[in-house]
Amino acid sequence: MSSLELKWLEANPDVNHVTAGVCDLNGILRGKRYPVEQAKKILSEPARMPETVLHSDIWGQDVWENSWALDSGDADSMCSYTGRGILPVGWTTVPHVFLPLWLLDDAGKPFKGDPRGSLAAVQERYAEKGLRPVVAMELEFYLYSLENGKPLPPRQPGRAGRTDVCSVLGLDQLEQLEGFFNAVYEACAAQGIPADTAISENGAGQYEVNLCHVADPLRAADDALFFKRLVRGIAQKFGCGATFMAKPYGDQAGSSMHVHFSLIDEAGKNLFDDGPEKGSMLMKHAVGGMLRALPEMTLIYAPHLNSYRRLKPHALAPVHVSWGYDNRTAAIRIPGGPAEARRIEHRVAGADANPYLVLAAHLGAALEGIEQEIRPGAPIDGWSYEEDHPQLPTEWSTAIDLFADGETVRRVFDERLYVMMANLKRHEMAEMAKQVSDVEYDAYLGSV
């Protein structure tokens, strides 16, 4: 533990409690509240939480289909402070701080069944080769107001009507939410999150914030997770909600988590840049590995029932196993720009995905491509939705099966994680199947 954390607490006596927690498979933070006097202990000594907290379902319930939980009697595991730093939480009634934790294995090392631990294991494989991934994430979200239990574009304080105009890159839409975005950027600065450009997106009440490139995938995934939490918290403070659902409205644009990825050596050289406009062969091998793994990794990128509403043709969301240069209809895009900034953009993940698992899947598959020198095939050209390319899974159940049986999945992820993930999603799918929707009542109740 650095003395910086304790000095920060001493300099901020208004903080009266701390929260500490881990990130579960669904990307939800779960943990405990402590009196501020316990902060020193949390920062310096492992805490105890049940391993089952990692695979709680989306409703926060235990998933007893997991054999490890049954075998251990739901035993506690040790969890430790990640070293990220104190994260001020200023949008609640009483200011407090959050301390991020991750689970440890029996040897006191990061547990590979923990989403953050799984990414750390992939990152370590790169480090052993003298390679450092440089990662940036783009996160889209909707602001909304609830009426009769349904989300609608939010009402603006002091203004008539709603933000119900679809205006991509509309400056007026950003200015109407000046107070909200000022608060978001202030919170990002307080938490060390490198928030960059904000734009109005294609949907009514939809926005995107880009996070800057960092040469540390763990840090990048932390940033994305904490960003999502603070956006939801600040939205509530402004009288509305924020959602990172992949497709909150059937007739509006979906929300994505686009990931930009390049690779540098120990001297800081971008290994995806060999001078020409097309990028290095190493970059193409990384693309080849990512493409080969796409069908079995789709569950990571689209983990929920709602996720598959986003992956539809003609919506600038990917539906094929494909790549291309500066082509937004491809699953993997090589953006234009100067050669020294050559990078891969992976466009499949929705904003609802777990950022640790997304980066572990991206980077693990790319490393396999590099090690095995997998060629990606020909890039696509033009509007590709009508062309004949291998398809991504279009159904949740198919994606679960492909993930459970995936060969690359088994090499990238620890057995405990991929078994827990498959069991969790089968459990959630079964629970969803028990529910009768309003659409079914409207269609069938009085007519059949």
N, C-alpha and C positions, 0 to 999 in steps of 0.2 A: 504494500500500500504506500502510495506517495503521501508526503505530508501536505501536498496541495489540497487534497480533499478535506482534511481536518482544518486547514487554514481557511478554506472557503466557508465551512460551517461556522467557524468562530467569527468570521466577518459578516455572517448573515444570521443574527440571533432571532429574527422573526420566523425562521423555519421551526415548526414545532413537531414535525414527524417526518418519517421517511417511508417510502414504499420500496420494495425490492422484489424482483421476480424474474422468471425465465420465459422464453418464447416457446409455445407449443407448436405442434405440427401444422396447425391451421394459421400460424402467425399471430396468435393472440397471447398477450402478456398475462401471466398468472403468477401470483405471489402473495405477499403479506404486507400489512402495515405495522410499523414499529415506532415507538417513541424515539425522538431524535437522539436521545442519550444512547440508543443502541447502534447508532451509525458506525462508531469506531469498531465495534465487534463485527458487524456485517462486512466492513471493509477489510478486516484482517483475518477472520476465521470463517471456515466453511459453515454454511447453514444447512438445515435438513429440510427436504421436501420429498414427497413420494414421487417415484419415477413416473407413475401414472399421470401426473400433471401434464406430462409432455403430450399424451395422446387423449386428452379430454376431447369429446366431440364438440361440434360447433355450438351446441347449447350449453356447454360447460359440464356435461355429465361424464362419468367414468365409462369406459368401453371395456367391458369384462371379457370380450372375445380375445383380448390380448393374453397369450399364454404366460408371458413373463410376470405379469401382475399376479396371476393366479398361483404360479409356482413359488413366488417370493412372499405371498401373503400381503401384497401391497406394501412392501417394505420401503423405508425411507432411503433416499440417496443423498449424497453430499453435493452441495452446490456452492459455487464460489463467485466472488466479485470478478467481473471481466476485465476491470482496469480501464474501462471506457471513460470514466470521469463522472462526477456528480451532474445529474440532469435536473435543472430547476423546472418545476411545474407551476407556472404562474397563472393558469387559467381556472384553477379551482377556487373555492371560497376562501380557503386558508392556504397560503403558499406552502409547498413542501418540495421534497426532492425525490427523484427516483434513482435507484441503484440497480443497474442491470447485472444479472447473475447467469451462470450456465452450470449444467450438471457435470460432475466429475465421475470418472470410472473408479474401479477399486484401487488402481495405482495412483490416483490423484491427478490423472490427465483428463483433458476435455473428453466427455463421453460422446462417442460417435453416433449414438442414438438421439442426441440433442441436435436440433437443426443447426445451431451455431457450431457445435462440435463437428458436425458433418462437413460444413464448409471449411473449418479449420484444417481438417484432414486433407481436403483437396488442395487447399492453399499450401500446405506443407509439402505436398508432392511437387508443386511448381518450385518451391524454394530449394528443394534438393537438386533441381536441375539448374539453379541459378537464374530462374525466371520469376518475374513479378507481373501478375495481371493488373492492369489499370482499368477501373470500372466506373461507369456513371449510369445512373438510373433516371428515367423519366416517369413520373407518376401522375396519372389522371384521376380525377374524382368529381363527384357531383355534390353541390350544395342543394338542400331541399328543405321544405316545410311539410309537416304531416297534417293531413286533413282526412278525417274519417279513417285513420289508419293507413292511408296511402301517401306516398311521397309525391310532392309537386314542386316545381321550381320555387325557390324561396321568395318570400316577400322582403322588400328592402325597407329598413327603418327610415322613416321620414319621407318615403316615396310611395306613390300610388302604384298598385299592381305588382306583378311579379317579374322576375328576371326570366321571361319565357321566350326570349329571342335566341335562335340558333345563329351565332355570329362568330365564326372561326376567326381568331386573331383580332376580335373586336376590342378596341381600346375603351369604348364607353362601358362595356361590360366589366372591365377591370376597374375603371374609375368608380363605378357604382359600389364596388366592394373595397374601396381604398382602406377603410378601417380594418377590415378582416385581414387583408393581405399585409398591412403594416404589422399587425399582431403576429401573423405567421412568421414573417421575416425576423421580428424581434425574438420570438421563441426559438427559431432556428439558430440565431446567433448565440443565444444563451446556452443552447445545448451542443454547440459546435457542429451543427449540420450545415454543410456548404450549399445552401439554397441559391439557385441561379435564376434563370429566366422563368417568368410566369406568363401564361397566355390563356385567353379564352378559347375553349375548344369547340368541337362541332355540335355538342348537345346543349340544350337550354339549361343553364346553371352548371355547365361542365367546364372544368379548368384543368390546367396542367402546370406542374412546377418541375423544372429540371434540377437535378442535383449534380454538382460539379464532379469531374473525374478525380478519383483518388487511387493511389497505387497500393491499396489494401482492401481486398474484397470483404473481409470481416467488418471493417469500418464502413464500407459502402452499404452493406446489408443492415448494420446497426442504424445508419442514417435513414434508410428507407423505412425501417420499422418504427423508429421514433418519430419520423416525420408524419406517418399516417396517424399515429396516436395524437400528436399535438394538433393536427388539422381537425380531427374530430372534436377534441376538447375546446379549441378556440371557436369552432362553429357553434357549439352549444352556448358559449358565452355571448355570441352575437344573435342568439335566438333562433338558430336553424340547426339542421343536421348536416353532416358530411358523410358520404359513403364511398367506399372503394369497391363496391360491388362491380363485377364485370359488366353487367347489363341491367341496371335498375329500371330501365324503360324499354319495352319491346320495340318501339318505333324511333328510338334515339341512338346515338353513337355509343359504343361500348367504351369501357375504361381499361387502359392497358398499363403494363409496366415494361416499357421498352428498356433494354439493357445494352449499353455500348461497352465494348471490350477490346482492349489492345494488350500487347505483351511487350515488356521491356526487359533488357538484360541487365547485368549488374552495373554496366556503365550508363544505363538510362536510354539506350538506343531502342527505338520502336522497331521490333522485329517483324511487324506486318508491312513495313515500308522498305521496299528494295529499289525505290526510285521510280519505276514505271507507274502508270495510273492504275494498273490492275492489282497491285499488291503482291506481296511475296508468296512463294510456294508454301512457306510455313503457315501463312494466313489461310491459304486455300485448304491445307490439310486440317487446320482447326475447323473450318467451315464443314469439311467432309465429315469429321467426327460428330459435329453438332447435328448435321442432317441425318446421319445414320441413326442417332439416338432419339430423334424427334418423336416418332410414334410412341415409344415406350416411356418417354419422359413427359408426355403431354399431361399426365395427371398432376405433375408438379406445377406445370404452367397454368393448368385449368383444373383446380382441385375441387370445385363445387358444382352442384347441379346447374346453378345459374351461369357458370362459366361458359357453357357450351352454346348459350344464346349469342355470345359475342363472336364466336368463330364461324362466321357466315360469309358467303361470297359478296362481293361488290360493296364492302363496308370498310375497306382498307385494313381489314384484319386477315391474318393468314388462314388459309384452308388447305394448302398444299405443302408437301415436303420440298421446298424450293429455295433457291437463293438468286440474288441478282444485284447489279450495280445501281445504286440510287433508285431502287424500285420498291415502292411501298406495298405492292401486292405480294411480295415474297415473304416467306417466313424469316429468312435471314438476308439482311440488306447490307451492302457495303456503301456507306454514305460517300457522297462526293466531297471535294475540298482538297486542301494541300496534301501531298503524299506523306509528309512527316506526321500527319494526324490520321493516317490510315487506321481504320478500326472496323470491327464487326458490330452490327446492330441486330440483336435477336428480338423479334417482334411478336413472339407467340404468347408470352405470359400476360395474364390479366392483372389488373391492379389488386385483385383479391388474393393473389398468390403470396406464399411465404418467401420473403426476399432471401433468406439464408438458403432455403432449398433450391430456389431458382438459380442462384449463383453457383451452388454446388453442382447442379445438373449442367448448366452451361459450361463451366470451367472443366468439370470432370470429362464431359463428352469431347470438348475441344482438345484436351490433353491426350485422350485416346486417339483422336485424329492425327495429332502431331506425332505421337509415338509410332503409330501404325502407318503413317503416310497415306491416309485415306484421301482419295481425290473426290471432289464434290460433284463432278459432272459439269455439264454446260450450264451457265447462268441463264435465267429466263429473261425475256425481253418484252416490254410493253405490258398491257393489261392482261394478266395471266389467268383470270378466273375461269375462262372458258376452255383453257388448254388442258391437256391430259397429263396430269402429274400425280404421283402418289399422294393419297389423301391423309390428312391428320385425322385422328379419331373424332367422330362427330357426336358420339354418345358417351356419357359419364361411365357407364358400365364397361364399354369397350376399352376406355382409357385405363380403368382400374385393372382389367385383366392383362392388358399389354404391359403395364407397370409391374404387376406381380410376377410376370413371367420374363421380364426383360433381362437380357444378358448384360447390357451396359449398366443397367440399374444395379446389378449385383456387384459390379466392379467399382462403381462410383460410391455407393452407399453401403454402410454397415448393415448386416443382416437384420439387426434389431430394428433399425429405422425403416427399411423397406417393408418388413413384415408388419410393423405397427401401422405404417401408412396405409397399406392395402386393407388391413383389418378395419381401421378407422373409417375409410371411405366406403367399404361395404356396409358397415354398420349405419353410417349416415344415409346411404342410399336406401337401405331397408326401412329406416325411420321415415324418410321422405315418402316412400311408396305407400305408407299407411294413411297419408293425409289426402283428403278429398278437397279439391280446389274449388274456388268460386266459379271458375269457368265450367267445371263439370256440372255444378248445380244449375247454372244458367242454361246449359245446353240440354240437360237430361231430366231434371227434377220433374218438370211438368209435361214432358213431351214423350216419354217412353214408358 
